[in-house]
Amino acid sequence: MAEADLGRAGVILDRLDVPPPELEQRTGWSIKSGGACRGEQCVPLSLPFDVRDLAGRLGMALVHDEEHGVWALGPQSGGRELASAELPDIVLPDRQGRDFALRSLRGTKVFMIAWASW
């Protein structure tokens, strides 16, 4: 499976108390002592292991087919964890309409307020 497809593939399981063996291959997330990890990024999980906790913390859909006794763990929705703690290079207009690069504030504390009219 291509790296771009990781995180888009679902996993079928029949138990919720053990990590599915194909989890890392299909999603890029592996279960370690510190929680669910993908590369350097780790999300803590409750003990004992429960797929419902994993799904909730990673924003993955989890649905149950009672008739067949299986669960489907869907792909990650992509909104609950940060890929990094680094702010992307953002340039915004200041009050006079001139470009202002946030990187010029590197090393100082910044309080940012965002607002939208809709």
BALOPA-150678 format. One record per atom (N, C-alpha, C): residue number from 1; residue in one letter; x, y, z; atom name. Coordinates in Angstrom, 1 decimal, decimal comma, padded with zeros to 4 digits. Example, Ala and Ser with C-alpha at 12.3 -4.5 7.8 and 13.67 -1.06 7.14 Angstrom:
residues 2
num|residuo|X|Y|Z|atomo
1|a|013,2|-005,7|007,8|N $
1|a|012,3|-004,5|007,8|CA $
1|a|013,2|-003,3|007,8|C $
2|s|012,8|-002,2|007,1|N $
2|s|013,7|-001,1|007,1|CA $
2|s|012,9|000,0|007,9|C $
***
This chain:
residues 118
num|residuo|X|Y|Z|atomo
1|m|000,8|-001,2|000,0|N $
1|m|000,0|000,0|000,0|CA $
1|m|000,9|001,2|000,0|C $
2|a|000,6|002,2|-000,8|N $
2|a|001,4|003,4|-000,9|CA $
2|a|001,2|004,2|000,4|C $
3|e|002,3|005,0|000,7|N $
3|e|002,3|005,8|001,9|CA $
3|e|001,2|006,8|001,9|C $
4|a|000,8|007,3|000,7|N $
4|a|-000,3|008,3|000,6|CA $
4|a|-001,6|007,7|001,0|C $
5|d|-001,7|006,3|000,9|N $
5|d|-003,0|005,7|001,2|CA $
5|d|-003,1|005,3|002,6|C $
6|l|-002,0|005,4|003,4|N $
6|l|-002,1|005,1|004,8|CA $
6|l|-003,0|006,1|005,5|C $
7|g|-003,8|005,6|006,4|N $
7|g|-004,8|006,4|007,1|CA $
7|g|-006,1|006,5|006,4|C $
8|r|-006,2|005,9|005,2|N $
8|r|-007,5|005,9|004,4|CA $
8|r|-008,1|004,5|004,4|C $
9|a|-007,4|003,5|004,8|N $
9|a|-007,9|002,1|004,7|CA $
9|a|-008,5|001,7|006,0|C $
10|g|-009,6|001,0|006,0|N $
10|g|-010,3|000,5|007,2|CA $
10|g|-009,7|-000,8|007,6|C $
11|v|-010,1|-001,2|008,8|N $
11|v|-009,7|-002,5|009,4|CA $
11|v|-010,9|-003,2|009,9|C $
12|i|-011,1|-004,5|009,5|N $
12|i|-012,2|-005,3|010,0|CA $
12|i|-011,7|-006,1|011,2|C $
13|l|-012,5|-006,1|012,3|N $
13|l|-012,0|-006,9|013,5|CA $
13|l|-013,2|-007,6|014,2|C $
14|d|-012,9|-008,6|014,9|N $
14|d|-013,9|-009,4|015,6|CA $
14|d|-013,8|-009,2|017,1|C $
15|r|-012,7|-008,5|017,6|N $
15|r|-012,5|-008,2|019,0|CA $
15|r|-012,1|-006,8|019,2|C $
16|l|-012,4|-006,3|020,4|N $
16|l|-012,1|-004,9|020,7|CA $
16|l|-011,0|-004,8|021,7|C $
17|d|-010,6|-005,9|022,3|N $
17|d|-009,6|-005,9|023,4|CA $
17|d|-008,2|-006,2|023,0|C $
18|v|-007,9|-006,4|021,7|N $
18|v|-006,6|-006,6|021,2|CA $
18|v|-006,4|-005,7|020,0|C $
19|p|-005,2|-005,2|019,8|N $
19|p|-004,9|-004,4|018,6|CA $
19|p|-005,0|-005,3|017,3|C $
20|p|-005,6|-004,8|016,3|N $
20|p|-005,7|-005,6|015,1|CA $
20|p|-004,3|-005,8|014,5|C $
21|p|-004,0|-007,0|014,0|N $
21|p|-002,6|-007,2|013,5|CA $
21|p|-002,3|-006,3|012,3|C $
22|e|-003,3|-006,0|011,5|N $
22|e|-003,0|-005,2|010,3|CA $
22|e|-003,1|-003,7|010,5|C $
23|l|-003,3|-003,3|011,8|N $
23|l|-003,5|-001,9|012,1|CA $
23|l|-002,3|-001,0|011,5|C $
24|e|-001,1|-001,4|011,8|N $
24|e|000,0|-000,5|011,3|CA $
24|e|000,1|-000,5|009,8|C $
25|q|-000,1|-001,7|009,2|N $
25|q|000,0|-001,8|007,7|CA $
25|q|-001,1|-000,9|007,0|C $
26|r|-002,3|-000,9|007,6|N $
26|r|-003,4|-000,2|007,0|CA $
26|r|-003,5|001,3|007,3|C $
27|t|-003,0|001,6|008,6|N $
27|t|-003,2|003,0|009,0|CA $
27|t|-001,9|003,8|009,3|C $
28|g|-000,8|003,0|009,4|N $
28|g|000,4|003,7|009,8|CA $
28|g|000,6|003,8|011,3|C $
29|w|-000,4|003,5|012,1|N $
29|w|-000,3|003,6|013,6|CA $
29|w|000,0|002,2|014,1|C $
30|s|000,9|002,2|015,1|N $
30|s|001,3|000,9|015,8|CA $
30|s|001,0|001,1|017,3|C $
31|i|000,7|000,0|018,0|N $
31|i|000,4|000,1|019,4|CA $
31|i|001,7|-000,3|020,1|C $
32|k|002,2|000,7|021,0|N $
32|k|003,4|000,5|021,8|CA $
32|k|003,0|000,7|023,2|C $
33|s|004,0|000,6|024,1|N $
33|s|003,8|000,8|025,5|CA $
33|s|003,3|002,2|025,8|C $
34|g|003,7|003,2|025,0|N $
34|g|003,3|004,6|025,2|CA $
34|g|002,0|005,0|024,6|C $
35|g|001,4|004,1|023,9|N $
35|g|000,1|004,3|023,2|CA $
35|g|000,1|004,0|021,8|C $
36|a|-000,6|004,7|021,0|N $
36|a|-000,6|004,5|019,5|CA $
36|a|000,4|005,5|018,9|C $
37|c|001,3|004,9|018,1|N $
37|c|002,4|005,8|017,6|CA $
37|c|002,5|005,6|016,1|C $
38|r|002,8|006,8|015,4|N $
38|r|003,1|006,8|014,0|CA $
38|r|004,3|007,7|013,9|C $
39|g|005,4|007,0|013,6|N $
39|g|006,7|007,8|013,5|CA $
39|g|007,0|008,3|014,9|C $
40|e|007,3|009,6|015,0|N $
40|e|007,7|010,2|016,3|CA $
40|e|006,5|010,6|017,1|C $
41|q|005,3|010,6|016,5|N $
41|q|004,1|011,1|017,1|CA $
41|q|003,4|009,9|017,8|C $
42|c|003,1|010,1|019,1|N $
42|c|002,4|009,1|019,9|CA $
42|c|001,2|009,7|020,6|C $
43|v|000,1|009,0|020,7|N $
43|v|-001,1|009,4|021,4|CA $
43|v|-001,4|008,4|022,5|C $
44|p|-001,5|008,8|023,8|N $
44|p|-001,6|007,9|024,9|CA $
44|p|-003,0|007,2|024,8|C $
45|l|-003,0|005,9|025,2|N $
45|l|-004,2|005,1|025,2|CA $
45|l|-004,4|004,6|026,6|C $
46|s|-005,7|004,3|027,0|N $
46|s|-006,0|003,8|028,3|CA $
46|s|-005,7|002,3|028,3|C $
47|l|-005,4|001,8|029,5|N $
47|l|-005,1|000,4|029,7|CA $
47|l|-006,3|-000,2|030,5|C $
48|p|-006,8|-001,4|030,2|N $
48|p|-006,3|-002,3|029,1|CA $
48|p|-006,7|-001,7|027,8|C $
49|f|-006,1|-002,3|026,7|N $
49|f|-006,3|-001,8|025,3|CA $
49|f|-007,8|-002,0|025,0|C $
50|d|-008,4|-001,0|024,3|N $
50|d|-009,7|-001,0|023,8|CA $
50|d|-009,8|-000,3|022,5|C $
51|v|-010,2|-000,9|021,5|N $
51|v|-010,3|-000,3|020,1|CA $
51|v|-011,2|000,9|020,2|C $
52|r|-012,2|001,0|021,1|N $
52|r|-013,1|002,1|021,2|CA $
52|r|-012,3|003,4|021,6|C $
53|d|-011,3|003,2|022,5|N $
53|d|-010,5|004,3|023,0|CA $
53|d|-009,6|004,7|021,8|C $
54|l|-009,0|003,8|021,1|N $
54|l|-008,1|004,1|019,9|CA $
54|l|-008,9|004,9|018,9|C $
55|a|-010,1|004,4|018,6|N $
55|a|-010,9|005,1|017,6|CA $
55|a|-011,3|006,5|018,0|C $
56|g|-011,6|006,7|019,3|N $
56|g|-012,0|008,0|019,8|CA $
56|g|-010,8|009,0|019,8|C $
57|r|-009,6|008,5|020,2|N $
57|r|-008,5|009,4|020,3|CA $
57|r|-007,9|009,8|018,9|C $
58|l|-008,1|008,9|017,9|N $
58|l|-007,5|009,2|016,6|CA $
58|l|-008,5|009,7|015,6|C $
59|g|-009,8|009,8|016,1|N $
59|g|-010,8|010,3|015,2|CA $
59|g|-011,2|009,3|014,1|C $
60|m|-011,2|008,0|014,4|N $
60|m|-011,5|006,9|013,5|CA $
60|m|-013,0|006,5|013,7|C $
61|a|-013,7|006,3|012,7|N $
61|a|-015,1|005,8|012,9|CA $
61|a|-015,0|004,3|013,3|C $
62|l|-015,9|003,9|014,2|N $
62|l|-016,0|002,5|014,6|CA $
62|l|-017,4|002,1|014,5|C $
63|v|-017,7|001,1|013,7|N $
63|v|-019,1|000,6|013,5|CA $
63|v|-019,2|-000,9|013,7|C $
64|h|-020,3|-001,3|014,2|N $
64|h|-020,5|-002,7|014,6|CA $
64|h|-021,6|-003,3|013,7|C $
65|d|-021,3|-004,5|013,1|N $
65|d|-022,3|-005,3|012,4|CA $
65|d|-022,7|-006,4|013,3|C $
66|e|-023,9|-006,2|014,1|N $
66|e|-024,3|-007,3|015,0|CA $
66|e|-024,6|-008,6|014,4|C $
67|e|-025,2|-008,6|013,2|N $
67|e|-025,6|-009,8|012,5|CA $
67|e|-024,4|-010,7|012,3|C $
68|h|-023,2|-010,1|011,9|N $
68|h|-022,0|-010,9|011,5|CA $
68|h|-021,0|-010,9|012,6|C $
69|g|-021,2|-010,1|013,7|N $
69|g|-020,3|-010,1|014,8|CA $
69|g|-019,0|-009,5|014,5|C $
70|v|-018,9|-008,5|013,6|N $
70|v|-017,6|-007,9|013,3|CA $
70|v|-017,7|-006,4|013,5|C $
71|w|-016,6|-005,7|013,7|N $
71|w|-016,5|-004,3|013,8|CA $
71|w|-015,6|-003,8|012,6|C $
72|a|-015,9|-002,6|012,2|N $
72|a|-015,1|-001,9|011,2|CA $
72|a|-014,5|-000,7|011,7|C $
73|l|-013,2|-000,6|011,7|N $
73|l|-012,5|000,6|012,2|CA $
73|l|-012,1|001,4|010,9|C $
74|g|-012,7|002,6|010,8|N $
74|g|-012,6|003,4|009,6|CA $
74|g|-011,3|004,2|009,6|C $
75|p|-011,1|004,9|008,5|N $
75|p|-009,9|005,7|008,4|CA $
75|p|-009,9|006,9|009,3|C $
76|q|-008,7|007,4|009,6|N $
76|q|-008,6|008,5|010,5|CA $
76|q|-009,2|009,8|009,8|C $
77|s|-009,9|010,6|010,6|N $
77|s|-010,6|011,7|010,0|CA $
77|s|-009,6|012,9|009,9|C $
78|g|-008,5|012,8|010,6|N $
78|g|-007,4|013,8|010,4|CA $
78|g|-007,6|015,1|011,1|C $
79|g|-008,2|015,1|012,3|N $
79|g|-008,4|016,4|013,0|CA $
79|g|-008,0|016,4|014,4|C $
80|r|-007,6|015,3|015,0|N $
80|r|-007,4|015,3|016,5|CA $
80|r|-006,0|015,5|016,9|C $
81|e|-005,0|015,2|016,1|N $
81|e|-003,7|015,3|016,6|CA $
81|e|-002,9|016,2|015,6|C $
82|l|-001,8|016,8|016,1|N $
82|l|-001,0|017,7|015,3|CA $
82|l|000,1|016,8|014,6|C $
83|a|000,4|017,2|013,4|N $
83|a|001,5|016,5|012,7|CA $
83|a|002,8|017,0|013,3|C $
84|s|002,9|018,3|013,7|N $
84|s|004,0|018,8|014,4|CA $
84|s|003,6|020,0|015,3|C $
85|a|004,5|020,5|016,0|N $
85|a|004,3|021,6|016,9|CA $
85|a|004,8|022,9|016,2|C $
86|e|005,2|022,8|015,0|N $
86|e|005,7|024,0|014,3|CA $
86|e|004,6|024,7|013,5|C $
87|l|004,6|026,0|013,6|N $
87|l|003,6|026,8|012,8|CA $
87|l|004,1|026,9|011,4|C $
88|p|003,2|026,7|010,4|N $
88|p|003,7|026,9|009,0|CA $
88|p|004,0|028,3|008,8|C $
89|d|004,7|028,5|007,7|N $
89|d|005,2|029,9|007,3|CA $
89|d|003,9|030,7|006,9|C $
90|i|003,4|031,6|007,8|N $
90|i|002,2|032,3|007,5|CA $
90|i|002,6|033,8|007,3|C $
91|v|002,1|034,4|006,2|N $
91|v|002,2|035,8|006,0|CA $
91|v|000,8|036,4|005,9|C $
92|l|000,6|037,4|006,7|N $
92|l|-000,8|038,1|006,8|CA $
92|l|-000,6|039,6|006,6|C $
93|p|-001,6|040,3|006,2|N $
93|p|-001,5|041,7|006,1|CA $
93|p|-001,6|042,3|007,5|C $
94|d|-000,8|043,4|007,7|N $
94|d|-001,0|044,1|009,0|CA $
94|d|-002,0|045,2|008,8|C $
95|r|-002,2|046,1|009,8|N $
95|r|-003,2|047,1|009,7|CA $
95|r|-003,1|048,1|008,6|C $
96|q|-001,9|048,2|008,1|N $
96|q|-001,6|049,1|007,0|CA $
96|q|-001,7|048,4|005,6|C $
97|g|-001,9|047,1|005,7|N $
97|g|-002,0|046,3|004,4|CA $
97|g|-000,7|045,7|004,0|C $
98|r|000,4|045,9|004,7|N $
98|r|001,7|045,4|004,4|CA $
98|r|001,8|043,9|004,8|C $
99|d|002,5|043,1|004,1|N $
99|d|002,8|041,7|004,5|CA $
99|d|003,5|041,7|005,8|C $
100|f|003,1|040,8|006,7|N $
100|f|003,7|040,6|008,0|CA $
100|f|004,0|039,1|008,2|C $
101|a|005,2|038,7|008,3|N $
101|a|005,5|037,2|008,4|CA $
101|a|005,6|036,9|009,9|C $
102|l|004,8|035,9|010,3|N $
102|l|004,8|035,5|011,7|CA $
102|l|006,1|034,9|012,1|C $
103|r|006,9|034,4|011,2|N $
103|r|008,3|033,9|011,5|CA $
103|r|009,2|035,0|012,1|C $
104|s|008,8|036,3|011,9|N $
104|s|009,6|037,4|012,4|CA $
104|s|009,5|037,5|014,0|C $
105|l|008,5|036,8|014,5|N $
105|l|008,2|036,7|016,0|CA $
105|l|008,9|035,5|016,6|C $
106|r|009,6|034,7|015,9|N $
106|r|010,2|033,5|016,4|CA $
106|r|011,0|033,8|017,7|C $
107|g|010,8|033,0|018,7|N $
107|g|011,4|033,2|020,0|CA $
107|g|010,7|034,0|021,0|C $
108|t|009,5|034,6|020,5|N $
108|t|008,7|035,4|021,5|CA $
108|t|007,3|034,7|021,6|C $
109|k|006,7|035,0|022,7|N $
109|k|005,4|034,4|022,9|CA $
109|k|004,4|035,2|022,1|C $
110|v|003,4|034,5|021,5|N $
110|v|002,4|035,1|020,6|CA $
110|v|001,1|034,6|021,0|C $
111|f|000,1|035,6|021,1|N $
111|f|-001,3|035,3|021,4|CA $
111|f|-002,0|035,6|020,1|C $
112|m|-002,7|034,6|019,5|N $
112|m|-003,3|034,9|018,3|CA $
112|m|-004,8|034,7|018,4|C $
113|i|-005,6|035,6|017,9|N $
113|i|-007,0|035,5|017,9|CA $
113|i|-007,5|035,4|016,4|C $
114|a|-008,3|034,5|016,2|N $
114|a|-008,9|034,3|014,9|CA $
114|a|-010,4|034,6|014,9|C $
115|w|-010,9|035,2|013,9|N $
115|w|-012,4|035,5|013,9|CA $
115|w|-012,9|035,4|012,4|C $
116|a|-014,1|035,0|012,3|N $
116|a|-014,7|034,9|011,0|CA $
116|a|-016,2|035,4|011,1|C $
117|s|-016,6|036,0|010,1|N $
117|s|-018,0|036,6|010,1|CA $
117|s|-019,1|035,7|009,9|C $
118|w|-018,8|034,5|009,4|N $
118|w|-019,9|033,6|009,1|CA $
118|w|-020,2|032,8|010,3|C $
***
